[in-house]
Amino acid sequence: CFARKLPQEIKEGGEGLAGSIKENSDNKLLLYPSMAVWLPCALVLTSLEAPFYSIKDAWMAERPFSKEQFSLGELDPPTDKK
């Protein structure tokens, strides 16, 4: 769950940080450095969130040993800022 949540958190946090600096967060020159700055925060946030997503997926699974139980389903819906 941690390995799947980390890239999503880096992308969303980097876009948010770039969007707070400049209105348009699609600027690649600003987006990639923002993602690099956000990386330590994303590591901490993901390490705190991943166990809860794992437990939630295991508890809500319909069948034992299914993909839902092993955090291979959708973690949480990505936020679209468009």
mmCIF file as gemmi writes it, N, C-alpha and C atoms, coordinates in Angstrom:
data_model
loop_
_atom_site.group_PDB
_atom_site.id
_atom_site.type_symbol
_atom_site.label_atom_id
_atom_site.label_alt_id
_atom_site.label_comp_id
_atom_site.label_asym_id
_atom_site.label_entity_id
_atom_site.label_seq_id
_atom_site.pdbx_PDB_ins_code
_atom_site.Cartn_x
_atom_site.Cartn_y
_atom_site.Cartn_z
_atom_site.occupancy
_atom_site.B_iso_or_equiv
_atom_site.pdbx_formal_charge
_atom_site.auth_seq_id
_atom_site.auth_asym_id
_atom_site.pdbx_PDB_model_num
ATOM 1 N N . CYS Axp A 1 ? 0.83 -1.187 0 1 0 ? 1 A 1
ATOM 2 C CA . CYS Axp A 1 ? 0 0 0 1 0 ? 1 A 1
ATOM 3 C C . CYS Axp A 1 ? 0.878 1.256 0 1 0 ? 1 A 1
ATOM 4 N N . PHE Axp A 2 ? 1.971 1.208 0.746 1 0 ? 2 A 1
ATOM 5 C CA . PHE Axp A 2 ? 2.893 2.348 0.804 1 0 ? 2 A 1
ATOM 6 C C . PHE Axp A 2 ? 3.476 2.628 -0.58 1 0 ? 2 A 1
ATOM 7 N N . ALA Axp A 3 ? 3.887 1.561 -1.285 1 0 ? 3 A 1
ATOM 8 C CA . ALA Axp A 3 ? 4.507 1.729 -2.603 1 0 ? 3 A 1
ATOM 9 C C . ALA Axp A 3 ? 3.522 2.267 -3.631 1 0 ? 3 A 1
ATOM 10 N N . ARG Axp A 4 ? 2.249 1.987 -3.459 1 0 ? 4 A 1
ATOM 11 C CA . ARG Axp A 4 ? 1.251 2.493 -4.394 1 0 ? 4 A 1
ATOM 12 C C . ARG Axp A 4 ? 0.797 3.9 -4.048 1 0 ? 4 A 1
ATOM 13 N N . LYS Axp A 5 ? 0.798 4.234 -2.771 1 0 ? 5 A 1
ATOM 14 C CA . LYS Axp A 5 ? 0.308 5.546 -2.338 1 0 ? 5 A 1
ATOM 15 C C . LYS Axp A 5 ? 1.364 6.642 -2.52 1 0 ? 5 A 1
ATOM 16 N N . LEU Axp A 6 ? 2.647 6.295 -2.41 1 0 ? 6 A 1
ATOM 17 C CA . LEU Axp A 6 ? 3.713 7.298 -2.469 1 0 ? 6 A 1
ATOM 18 C C . LEU Axp A 6 ? 3.73 8.096 -3.776 1 0 ? 6 A 1
ATOM 19 N N . PRO Axp A 7 ? 3.711 7.471 -4.958 1 0 ? 7 A 1
ATOM 20 C CA . PRO Axp A 7 ? 3.711 8.291 -6.19 1 0 ? 7 A 1
ATOM 21 C C . PRO Axp A 7 ? 2.498 9.201 -6.309 1 0 ? 7 A 1
ATOM 22 N N . GLN Axp A 8 ? 1.351 8.713 -5.862 1 0 ? 8 A 1
ATOM 23 C CA . GLN Axp A 8 ? 0.146 9.539 -5.904 1 0 ? 8 A 1
ATOM 24 C C . GLN Axp A 8 ? 0.294 10.75 -4.987 1 0 ? 8 A 1
ATOM 25 N N . GLU Axp A 9 ? 0.836 10.546 -3.81 1 0 ? 9 A 1
ATOM 26 C CA . GLU Axp A 9 ? 1.019 11.639 -2.85 1 0 ? 9 A 1
ATOM 27 C C . GLU Axp A 9 ? 2.052 12.651 -3.361 1 0 ? 9 A 1
ATOM 28 N N . ILE Axp A 10 ? 3.134 12.168 -3.975 1 0 ? 10 A 1
ATOM 29 C CA . ILE Axp A 10 ? 4.16 13.071 -4.522 1 0 ? 10 A 1
ATOM 30 C C . ILE Axp A 10 ? 3.564 13.934 -5.628 1 0 ? 10 A 1
ATOM 31 N N . LYS Axp A 11 ? 2.782 13.313 -6.52 1 0 ? 11 A 1
ATOM 32 C CA . LYS Axp A 11 ? 2.19 14.049 -7.635 1 0 ? 11 A 1
ATOM 33 C C . LYS Axp A 11 ? 1.193 15.091 -7.143 1 0 ? 11 A 1
ATOM 34 N N . GLU Axp A 12 ? 0.286 14.679 -6.261 1 0 ? 12 A 1
ATOM 35 C CA . GLU Axp A 12 ? -0.727 15.621 -5.779 1 0 ? 12 A 1
ATOM 36 C C . GLU Axp A 12 ? -0.114 16.747 -4.95 1 0 ? 12 A 1
ATOM 37 N N . GLY Axp A 13 ? 0.846 16.418 -4.086 1 0 ? 13 A 1
ATOM 38 C CA . GLY Axp A 13 ? 1.492 17.437 -3.274 1 0 ? 13 A 1
ATOM 39 C C . GLY Axp A 13 ? 2.342 18.385 -4.091 1 0 ? 13 A 1
ATOM 40 N N . GLY Axp A 14 ? 3.053 17.845 -5.081 1 0 ? 14 A 1
ATOM 41 C CA . GLY Axp A 14 ? 3.86 18.689 -5.957 1 0 ? 14 A 1
ATOM 42 C C . GLY Axp A 14 ? 3.011 19.637 -6.778 1 0 ? 14 A 1
ATOM 43 N N . GLU Axp A 15 ? 1.874 19.135 -7.263 1 0 ? 15 A 1
ATOM 44 C CA . GLU Axp A 15 ? 0.972 20.011 -8.018 1 0 ? 15 A 1
ATOM 45 C C . GLU Axp A 15 ? 0.372 21.086 -7.113 1 0 ? 15 A 1
ATOM 46 N N . GLY Axp A 16 ? 0.061 20.706 -5.893 1 0 ? 16 A 1
ATOM 47 C CA . GLY Axp A 16 ? -0.482 21.694 -4.951 1 0 ? 16 A 1
ATOM 48 C C . GLY Axp A 16 ? 0.533 22.759 -4.593 1 0 ? 16 A 1
ATOM 49 N N . LEU Axp A 17 ? 1.778 22.344 -4.382 1 0 ? 17 A 1
ATOM 50 C CA . LEU Axp A 17 ? 2.836 23.293 -4.056 1 0 ? 17 A 1
ATOM 51 C C . LEU Axp A 17 ? 3.129 24.209 -5.236 1 0 ? 17 A 1
ATOM 52 N N . ALA Axp A 18 ? 3.195 23.631 -6.435 1 0 ? 18 A 1
ATOM 53 C CA . ALA Axp A 18 ? 3.434 24.445 -7.632 1 0 ? 18 A 1
ATOM 54 C C . ALA Axp A 18 ? 2.256 25.388 -7.875 1 0 ? 18 A 1
ATOM 55 N N . GLY Axp A 19 ? 1.036 24.927 -7.612 1 0 ? 19 A 1
ATOM 56 C CA . GLY Axp A 19 ? -0.144 25.767 -7.788 1 0 ? 19 A 1
ATOM 57 C C . GLY Axp A 19 ? -0.211 26.902 -6.784 1 0 ? 19 A 1
ATOM 58 N N . SER Axp A 20 ? 0.392 26.705 -5.607 1 0 ? 20 A 1
ATOM 59 C CA . SER Axp A 20 ? 0.386 27.788 -4.623 1 0 ? 20 A 1
ATOM 60 C C . SER Axp A 20 ? 1.432 28.855 -4.958 1 0 ? 20 A 1
ATOM 61 N N . ILE Axp A 21 ? 2.439 28.483 -5.731 1 0 ? 21 A 1
ATOM 62 C CA . ILE Axp A 21 ? 3.463 29.446 -6.137 1 0 ? 21 A 1
ATOM 63 C C . ILE Axp A 21 ? 3.004 30.231 -7.356 1 0 ? 21 A 1
ATOM 64 N N . LYS Axp A 22 ? 2.451 29.515 -8.319 1 0 ? 22 A 1
ATOM 65 C CA . LYS Axp A 22 ? 1.977 30.133 -9.549 1 0 ? 22 A 1
ATOM 66 C C . LYS Axp A 22 ? 0.62 29.536 -9.883 1 0 ? 22 A 1
ATOM 67 N N . GLU Axp A 23 ? -0.27 30.316 -10.45 1 0 ? 23 A 1
ATOM 68 C CA . GLU Axp A 23 ? -1.64 29.873 -10.721 1 0 ? 23 A 1
ATOM 69 C C . GLU Axp A 23 ? -1.689 28.587 -11.542 1 0 ? 23 A 1
ATOM 70 N N . ASN Axp A 24 ? -0.894 28.485 -12.584 1 0 ? 24 A 1
ATOM 71 C CA . ASN Axp A 24 ? -0.897 27.323 -13.463 1 0 ? 24 A 1
ATOM 72 C C . ASN Axp A 24 ? 0.101 26.29 -12.954 1 0 ? 24 A 1
ATOM 73 N N . SER Axp A 25 ? -0.382 25.132 -12.464 1 0 ? 25 A 1
ATOM 74 C CA . SER Axp A 25 ? 0.516 24.101 -11.932 1 0 ? 25 A 1
ATOM 75 C C . SER Axp A 25 ? 1.013 23.148 -13.008 1 0 ? 25 A 1
ATOM 76 N N . ASP Axp A 26 ? 0.728 23.417 -14.293 1 0 ? 26 A 1
ATOM 77 C CA . ASP Axp A 26 ? 1.203 22.567 -15.383 1 0 ? 26 A 1
ATOM 78 C C . ASP Axp A 26 ? 2.607 22.942 -15.843 1 0 ? 26 A 1
ATOM 79 N N . ASN Axp A 27 ? 3.195 23.961 -15.276 1 0 ? 27 A 1
ATOM 80 C CA . ASN Axp A 27 ? 4.527 24.415 -15.64 1 0 ? 27 A 1
ATOM 81 C C . ASN Axp A 27 ? 5.555 23.371 -15.199 1 0 ? 27 A 1
ATOM 82 N N . LYS Axp A 28 ? 6.191 22.686 -16.15 1 0 ? 28 A 1
ATOM 83 C CA . LYS Axp A 28 ? 7.134 21.606 -15.843 1 0 ? 28 A 1
ATOM 84 C C . LYS Axp A 28 ? 8.373 22.117 -15.118 1 0 ? 28 A 1
ATOM 85 N N . LEU Axp A 29 ? 8.803 23.338 -15.41 1 0 ? 29 A 1
ATOM 86 C CA . LEU Axp A 29 ? 9.978 23.886 -14.732 1 0 ? 29 A 1
ATOM 87 C C . LEU Axp A 29 ? 9.711 24.13 -13.252 1 0 ? 29 A 1
ATOM 88 N N . LEU Axp A 30 ? 8.482 24.32 -12.89 1 0 ? 30 A 1
ATOM 89 C CA . LEU Axp A 30 ? 8.108 24.532 -11.5 1 0 ? 30 A 1
ATOM 90 C C . LEU Axp A 30 ? 7.587 23.249 -10.846 1 0 ? 30 A 1
ATOM 91 N N . LEU Axp A 31 ? 6.973 22.37 -11.654 1 0 ? 31 A 1
ATOM 92 C CA . LEU Axp A 31 ? 6.351 21.164 -11.116 1 0 ? 31 A 1
ATOM 93 C C . LEU Axp A 31 ? 7.382 20.166 -10.577 1 0 ? 31 A 1
ATOM 94 N N . TYR Axp A 32 ? 8.424 19.881 -11.33 1 0 ? 32 A 1
ATOM 95 C CA . TYR Axp A 32 ? 9.401 18.875 -10.899 1 0 ? 32 A 1
ATOM 96 C C . TYR Axp A 32 ? 10.203 19.3 -9.669 1 0 ? 32 A 1
ATOM 97 N N . PRO Axp A 33 ? 10.659 20.535 -9.581 1 0 ? 33 A 1
ATOM 98 C CA . PRO Axp A 33 ? 11.294 20.945 -8.318 1 0 ? 33 A 1
ATOM 99 C C . PRO Axp A 33 ? 10.319 20.931 -7.134 1 0 ? 33 A 1
ATOM 100 N N . SER Axp A 34 ? 9.052 21.251 -7.392 1 0 ? 34 A 1
ATOM 101 C CA . SER Axp A 34 ? 8.054 21.196 -6.326 1 0 ? 34 A 1
ATOM 102 C C . SER Axp A 34 ? 7.862 19.775 -5.832 1 0 ? 34 A 1
ATOM 103 N N . MET Axp A 35 ? 7.87 18.821 -6.752 1 0 ? 35 A 1
ATOM 104 C CA . MET Axp A 35 ? 7.764 17.413 -6.362 1 0 ? 35 A 1
ATOM 105 C C . MET Axp A 35 ? 8.972 16.982 -5.533 1 0 ? 35 A 1
ATOM 106 N N . ALA Axp A 36 ? 10.152 17.466 -5.898 1 0 ? 36 A 1
ATOM 107 C CA . ALA Axp A 36 ? 11.363 17.129 -5.149 1 0 ? 36 A 1
ATOM 108 C C . ALA Axp A 36 ? 11.32 17.723 -3.738 1 0 ? 36 A 1
ATOM 109 N N . VAL Axp A 37 ? 10.815 18.935 -3.617 1 0 ? 37 A 1
ATOM 110 C CA . VAL Axp A 37 ? 10.696 19.571 -2.301 1 0 ? 37 A 1
ATOM 111 C C . VAL Axp A 37 ? 9.629 18.851 -1.47 1 0 ? 37 A 1
ATOM 112 N N . TRP Axp A 38 ? 8.572 18.385 -2.111 1 0 ? 38 A 1
ATOM 113 C CA . TRP Axp A 38 ? 7.475 17.733 -1.408 1 0 ? 38 A 1
ATOM 114 C C . TRP Axp A 38 ? 7.805 16.294 -0.997 1 0 ? 38 A 1
ATOM 115 N N . LEU Axp A 39 ? 8.834 15.693 -1.562 1 0 ? 39 A 1
ATOM 116 C CA . LEU Axp A 39 ? 9.16 14.287 -1.314 1 0 ? 39 A 1
ATOM 117 C C . LEU Axp A 39 ? 9.281 13.934 0.17 1 0 ? 39 A 1
ATOM 118 N N . PRO Axp A 40 ? 10.013 14.671 1.009 1 0 ? 40 A 1
ATOM 119 C CA . PRO Axp A 40 ? 10.071 14.291 2.429 1 0 ? 40 A 1
ATOM 120 C C . PRO Axp A 40 ? 8.703 14.33 3.122 1 0 ? 40 A 1
ATOM 121 N N . CYS Axp A 41 ? 7.903 15.313 2.78 1 0 ? 41 A 1
ATOM 122 C CA . CYS Axp A 41 ? 6.554 15.391 3.36 1 0 ? 41 A 1
ATOM 123 C C . CYS Axp A 41 ? 5.696 14.216 2.881 1 0 ? 41 A 1
ATOM 124 N N . ALA Axp A 42 ? 5.835 13.871 1.609 1 0 ? 42 A 1
ATOM 125 C CA . ALA Axp A 42 ? 5.066 12.748 1.065 1 0 ? 42 A 1
ATOM 126 C C . ALA Axp A 42 ? 5.465 11.435 1.729 1 0 ? 42 A 1
ATOM 127 N N . LEU Axp A 43 ? 6.735 11.264 2.033 1 0 ? 43 A 1
ATOM 128 C CA . LEU Axp A 43 ? 7.181 10.05 2.713 1 0 ? 43 A 1
ATOM 129 C C . LEU Axp A 43 ? 6.534 9.935 4.096 1 0 ? 43 A 1
ATOM 130 N N . VAL Axp A 44 ? 6.5 11.03 4.829 1 0 ? 44 A 1
ATOM 131 C CA . VAL Axp A 44 ? 5.903 11.012 6.17 1 0 ? 44 A 1
ATOM 132 C C . VAL Axp A 44 ? 4.393 10.783 6.073 1 0 ? 44 A 1
ATOM 133 N N . LEU Axp A 45 ? 3.717 11.533 5.208 1 0 ? 45 A 1
ATOM 134 C CA . LEU Axp A 45 ? 2.267 11.384 5.083 1 0 ? 45 A 1
ATOM 135 C C . LEU Axp A 45 ? 1.878 9.978 4.636 1 0 ? 45 A 1
ATOM 136 N N . THR Axp A 46 ? 2.612 9.443 3.678 1 0 ? 46 A 1
ATOM 137 C CA . THR Axp A 46 ? 2.297 8.109 3.178 1 0 ? 46 A 1
ATOM 138 C C . THR Axp A 46 ? 2.549 7.044 4.229 1 0 ? 46 A 1
ATOM 139 N N . SER Axp A 47 ? 3.612 7.197 5.002 1 0 ? 47 A 1
ATOM 140 C CA . SER Axp A 47 ? 3.879 6.206 6.045 1 0 ? 47 A 1
ATOM 141 C C . SER Axp A 47 ? 2.811 6.242 7.139 1 0 ? 47 A 1
ATOM 142 N N . LEU Axp A 48 ? 2.154 7.384 7.312 1 0 ? 48 A 1
ATOM 143 C CA . LEU Axp A 48 ? 1.068 7.476 8.284 1 0 ? 48 A 1
ATOM 144 C C . LEU Axp A 48 ? -0.272 6.988 7.71 1 0 ? 48 A 1
ATOM 145 N N . GLU Axp A 49 ? -0.499 7.201 6.422 1 0 ? 49 A 1
ATOM 146 C CA . GLU Axp A 49 ? -1.772 6.836 5.813 1 0 ? 49 A 1
ATOM 147 C C . GLU Axp A 49 ? -1.832 5.378 5.36 1 0 ? 49 A 1
ATOM 148 N N . ALA Axp A 50 ? -0.73 4.821 4.902 1 0 ? 50 A 1
ATOM 149 C CA . ALA Axp A 50 ? -0.725 3.486 4.294 1 0 ? 50 A 1
ATOM 150 C C . ALA Axp A 50 ? -1.247 2.391 5.223 1 0 ? 50 A 1
ATOM 151 N N . PRO Axp A 51 ? -0.879 2.361 6.499 1 0 ? 51 A 1
ATOM 152 C CA . PRO Axp A 51 ? -1.433 1.295 7.351 1 0 ? 51 A 1
ATOM 153 C C . PRO Axp A 51 ? -2.96 1.349 7.46 1 0 ? 51 A 1
ATOM 154 N N . PHE Axp A 52 ? -3.529 2.544 7.486 1 0 ? 52 A 1
ATOM 155 C CA . PHE Axp A 52 ? -4.978 2.663 7.576 1 0 ? 52 A 1
ATOM 156 C C . PHE Axp A 52 ? -5.663 2.188 6.299 1 0 ? 52 A 1
ATOM 157 N N . TYR Axp A 53 ? -5.077 2.512 5.131 1 0 ? 53 A 1
ATOM 158 C CA . TYR Axp A 53 ? -5.636 2.009 3.876 1 0 ? 53 A 1
ATOM 159 C C . TYR Axp A 53 ? -5.524 0.493 3.807 1 0 ? 53 A 1
ATOM 160 N N . SER Axp A 54 ? -4.426 -0.071 4.289 1 0 ? 54 A 1
ATOM 161 C CA . SER Axp A 54 ? -4.252 -1.52 4.28 1 0 ? 54 A 1
ATOM 162 C C . SER Axp A 54 ? -5.299 -2.206 5.147 1 0 ? 54 A 1
ATOM 163 N N . ILE Axp A 55 ? -5.503 -1.677 6.333 1 0 ? 55 A 1
ATOM 164 C CA . ILE Axp A 55 ? -6.498 -2.254 7.239 1 0 ? 55 A 1
ATOM 165 C C . ILE Axp A 55 ? -7.902 -2.106 6.668 1 0 ? 55 A 1
ATOM 166 N N . LYS Axp A 56 ? -8.191 -0.942 6.095 1 0 ? 56 A 1
ATOM 167 C CA . LYS Axp A 56 ? -9.515 -0.711 5.504 1 0 ? 56 A 1
ATOM 168 C C . LYS Axp A 56 ? -9.766 -1.677 4.351 1 0 ? 56 A 1
ATOM 169 N N . ASP Axp A 57 ? -8.775 -1.845 3.47 1 0 ? 57 A 1
ATOM 170 C CA . ASP Axp A 57 ? -8.937 -2.757 2.338 1 0 ? 57 A 1
ATOM 171 C C . ASP Axp A 57 ? -9.097 -4.201 2.8 1 0 ? 57 A 1
ATOM 172 N N . ALA Axp A 58 ? -8.353 -4.607 3.815 1 0 ? 58 A 1
ATOM 173 C CA . ALA Axp A 58 ? -8.473 -5.969 4.328 1 0 ? 58 A 1
ATOM 174 C C . ALA Axp A 58 ? -9.839 -6.186 4.985 1 0 ? 58 A 1
ATOM 175 N N . TRP Axp A 59 ? -10.331 -5.188 5.684 1 0 ? 59 A 1
ATOM 176 C CA . TRP Axp A 59 ? -11.605 -5.334 6.389 1 0 ? 59 A 1
ATOM 177 C C . TRP Axp A 59 ? -12.787 -5.321 5.423 1 0 ? 59 A 1
ATOM 178 N N . MET Axp A 60 ? -12.713 -4.504 4.384 1 0 ? 60 A 1
ATOM 179 C CA . MET Axp A 60 ? -13.838 -4.331 3.467 1 0 ? 60 A 1
ATOM 180 C C . MET Axp A 60 ? -13.842 -5.339 2.315 1 0 ? 60 A 1
ATOM 181 N N . ALA Axp A 61 ? -12.86 -6.212 2.235 1 0 ? 61 A 1
ATOM 182 C CA . ALA Axp A 61 ? -12.791 -7.166 1.126 1 0 ? 61 A 1
ATOM 183 C C . ALA Axp A 61 ? -13.965 -8.138 1.187 1 0 ? 61 A 1
ATOM 184 N N . GLU Axp A 62 ? -14.503 -8.473 0.026 1 0 ? 62 A 1
ATOM 185 C CA . GLU Axp A 62 ? -15.641 -9.378 -0.035 1 0 ? 62 A 1
ATOM 186 C C . GLU Axp A 62 ? -15.205 -10.835 0.089 1 0 ? 62 A 1
ATOM 187 N N . ARG Axp A 63 ? -14.045 -11.162 -0.436 1 0 ? 63 A 1
ATOM 188 C CA . ARG Axp A 63 ? -13.555 -12.54 -0.397 1 0 ? 63 A 1
ATOM 189 C C . ARG Axp A 63 ? -12.157 -12.559 0.199 1 0 ? 63 A 1
ATOM 190 N N . PRO Axp A 64 ? -11.805 -13.6 0.927 1 0 ? 64 A 1
ATOM 191 C CA . PRO Axp A 64 ? -10.438 -13.698 1.44 1 0 ? 64 A 1
ATOM 192 C C . PRO Axp A 64 ? -9.457 -13.928 0.299 1 0 ? 64 A 1
ATOM 193 N N . PHE Axp A 65 ? -8.262 -13.393 0.436 1 0 ? 65 A 1
ATOM 194 C CA . PHE Axp A 65 ? -7.169 -13.507 -0.527 1 0 ? 65 A 1
ATOM 195 C C . PHE Axp A 65 ? -7.514 -12.914 -1.883 1 0 ? 65 A 1
ATOM 196 N N . SER Axp A 66 ? -8.393 -11.929 -1.915 1 0 ? 66 A 1
ATOM 197 C CA . SER Axp A 66 ? -8.728 -11.255 -3.169 1 0 ? 66 A 1
ATOM 198 C C . SER Axp A 66 ? -7.841 -10.024 -3.327 1 0 ? 66 A 1
ATOM 199 N N . LYS Axp A 67 ? -7.887 -9.429 -4.511 1 0 ? 67 A 1
ATOM 200 C CA . LYS Axp A 67 ? -7.05 -8.25 -4.741 1 0 ? 67 A 1
ATOM 201 C C . LYS Axp A 67 ? -7.46 -7.081 -3.86 1 0 ? 67 A 1
ATOM 202 N N . GLU Axp A 68 ? -8.739 -6.985 -3.488 1 0 ? 68 A 1
ATOM 203 C CA . GLU Axp A 68 ? -9.183 -5.917 -2.6 1 0 ? 68 A 1
ATOM 204 C C . GLU Axp A 68 ? -8.544 -6.036 -1.219 1 0 ? 68 A 1
ATOM 205 N N . GLN Axp A 69 ? -8.342 -7.259 -0.763 1 0 ? 69 A 1
ATOM 206 C CA . GLN Axp A 69 ? -7.8 -7.469 0.567 1 0 ? 69 A 1
ATOM 207 C C . GLN Axp A 69 ? -6.321 -7.111 0.642 1 0 ? 69 A 1
ATOM 208 N N . PHE Axp A 70 ? -5.605 -7.232 -0.443 1 0 ? 70 A 1
ATOM 209 C CA . PHE Axp A 70 ? -4.168 -6.979 -0.435 1 0 ? 70 A 1
ATOM 210 C C . PHE Axp A 70 ? -3.806 -5.603 -0.977 1 0 ? 70 A 1
ATOM 211 N N . SER Axp A 71 ? -4.697 -4.639 -0.844 1 0 ? 71 A 1
ATOM 212 C CA . SER Axp A 71 ? -4.453 -3.243 -1.222 1 0 ? 71 A 1
ATOM 213 C C . SER Axp A 71 ? -4.094 -3.081 -2.687 1 0 ? 71 A 1
ATOM 214 N N . LEU Axp A 72 ? -4.672 -3.917 -3.537 1 0 ? 72 A 1
ATOM 215 C CA . LEU Axp A 72 ? -4.437 -3.768 -4.965 1 0 ? 72 A 1
ATOM 216 C C . LEU Axp A 72 ? -5.589 -3.055 -5.652 1 0 ? 72 A 1
ATOM 217 N N . GLY Axp A 73 ? -6.611 -2.734 -4.908 1 0 ? 73 A 1
ATOM 218 C CA . GLY Axp A 73 ? -7.731 -1.969 -5.449 1 0 ? 73 A 1
ATOM 219 C C . GLY Axp A 73 ? -7.404 -0.488 -5.449 1 0 ? 73 A 1
ATOM 220 N N . GLU Axp A 74 ? -8.418 0.325 -5.637 1 0 ? 74 A 1
ATOM 221 C CA . GLU Axp A 74 ? -8.217 1.777 -5.64 1 0 ? 74 A 1
ATOM 222 C C . GLU Axp A 74 ? -8.059 2.254 -4.202 1 0 ? 74 A 1
ATOM 223 N N . LEU Axp A 75 ? -6.994 2.984 -3.922 1 0 ? 75 A 1
ATOM 224 C CA . LEU Axp A 75 ? -6.733 3.453 -2.565 1 0 ? 75 A 1
ATOM 225 C C . LEU Axp A 75 ? -7.717 4.531 -2.162 1 0 ? 75 A 1
ATOM 226 N N . ASP Axp A 76 ? -7.713 5.6 -2.879 1 0 ? 76 A 1
ATOM 227 C CA . ASP Axp A 76 ? -8.684 6.657 -2.705 1 0 ? 76 A 1
ATOM 228 C C . ASP Axp A 76 ? -8.76 7.386 -4.033 1 0 ? 76 A 1
ATOM 229 N N . PRO Axp A 77 ? -9.875 7.976 -4.346 1 0 ? 77 A 1
ATOM 230 C CA . PRO Axp A 77 ? -9.987 8.646 -5.639 1 0 ? 77 A 1
ATOM 231 C C . PRO Axp A 77 ? -9.018 9.814 -5.738 1 0 ? 77 A 1
ATOM 232 N N . PRO Axp A 78 ? -8.259 9.887 -6.836 1 0 ? 78 A 1
ATOM 233 C CA . PRO Axp A 78 ? -7.339 11.018 -7 1 0 ? 78 A 1
ATOM 234 C C . PRO Axp A 78 ? -8.113 12.318 -7.12 1 0 ? 78 A 1
ATOM 235 N N . THR Axp A 79 ? -7.54 13.369 -6.62 1 0 ? 79 A 1
ATOM 236 C CA . THR Axp A 79 ? -8.209 14.668 -6.69 1 0 ? 79 A 1
ATOM 237 C C . THR Axp A 79 ? -7.875 15.321 -8.013 1 0 ? 79 A 1
ATOM 238 N N . ASP Axp A 80 ? -8.918 15.703 -8.733 1 0 ? 80 A 1
ATOM 239 C CA . ASP Axp A 80 ? -8.731 16.421 -9.996 1 0 ? 80 A 1
ATOM 240 C C . ASP Axp A 80 ? -8.903 17.894 -9.725 1 0 ? 80 A 1
ATOM 241 N N . LYS Axp A 81 ? -7.915 18.654 -10.137 1 0 ? 81 A 1
ATOM 242 C CA . LYS Axp A 81 ? -7.965 20.091 -9.908 1 0 ? 81 A 1
ATOM 243 C C . LYS Axp A 81 ? -8.422 20.827 -11.155 1 0 ? 81 A 1
ATOM 244 N N . LYS Axp A 82 ? -8.832 20.087 -12.17 1 0 ? 82 A 1
ATOM 245 C CA . LYS Axp A 82 ? -9.23 20.723 -13.43 1 0 ? 82 A 1
ATOM 246 C C . LYS Axp A 82 ? -10.712 20.949 -13.442 1 0 ? 82 A 1
